[in-house]
Amino acid sequence: MRFEVYRDAKGEWRWRLRARNGEVIADSGEGYSRREDCEHGIALVRQSAEARIEDMTTKIA
């Protein structure tokens, strides 16, 4: 997998995560005015690999 950093049509920084098959499996969901903030968003996603998985199908809405 790889993270891609790019500028959108508005000139804002964004990231996307591509799987080995080339499919985008996640993206920043928002634009950043500074590249450093965009890269910080990537760092947060990398840290989330340690987050637990919670099965929400067992929760009552």
N, C-alpha and C positions, 0 to 999 in steps of 0.2 A: 504494500500500500504506500501511497505517497500523499503528502499535503502539497497543494498548489496555491501560491499566493499570486493574486492578480489585481488589476484595477478594473472597476466596472465602468459603464457608460457615463456615470456621474463623476468619475475620477476618484471614487472611494476604494479603499483597500478591502479585499475580501479573500477568504480561503475556501478551498473545497478539499475533501478527502476522497481519493479515488482508490477503488479496490484493484487488485492485480488484473482483473479482466477489463479495466478501463471505466467501469461504471462509477458514477459519483454516488457515494453512500452517505455523505454528510456535507453540509456547507455552513458558512458563518451565519447565515440568516440575517445579517445586517452588514452595512458598510462601515468602515472605520476611516477617519480622516488621517490618521497616522499609521504608518506601516508597523511601528512598534506595538501599537494596540492590537493590530491584527495578529501579529506573531504571539502576543500574550494570550489571545483567544485560542490559538493553536496549542499553546502550552497547557491551558486549562483542560482542553479536550484530552490531551495526552495523559494528564493526571487522573482524569476520570476513568481510566482503565482499571483503577483500583476500586471504583464504586461497585456496590453490591447490585444485584439484579433483584427486583421485586416484582412478583407476579400479580399484576393488577386485576387479572380475571377473577381472583378470589375475593376482591373487595366489592362491597355493595355500594352502588352509586348514591 
